[in-house]
């Protein structure tokens, strides 16, 4: 994702949970991919298209969940411990 904050650092731990734009993009991609899979591929989930879309949706959702855990759990705990 092309974002000024994400392009500045190279460590993945410095990127997670800090960029609202990236989290918004992942939310939209996750909702769209799961919705498309549900509408078009739930009847026959063993086709290559259904499997590919499901893998992409899982990747989007997984990365979004890591972002959310960092934003709402890890980063607030770090701030509280440094005060």
TAPEQUI-V572073 format. One record per pair of residues at least 6 apart in sequence whose C-alpha atoms are under 8 Angstrom apart, sorted by the first residue. I is the first residue (numbers start at 0). GAP is how many residues later the second one is. Records with the same first field share a line. If there is no record, write none. Layout:
BEGIN
I=GAP  GAP
END
This chain:
BEGIN
0=21
2=18  19
4=10  14
5=9  13
8=6
15=50  51  54  55
16=6  49  50  51  52  53  54  58
17=49  53
22=41  44
25=34  35  37  38
26=33  34  37
28=28  31
29=27  28  30  31
32=20  21  23  24
33=20  23
36=13  16  17
40=9
41=8
43=6
44=6
END
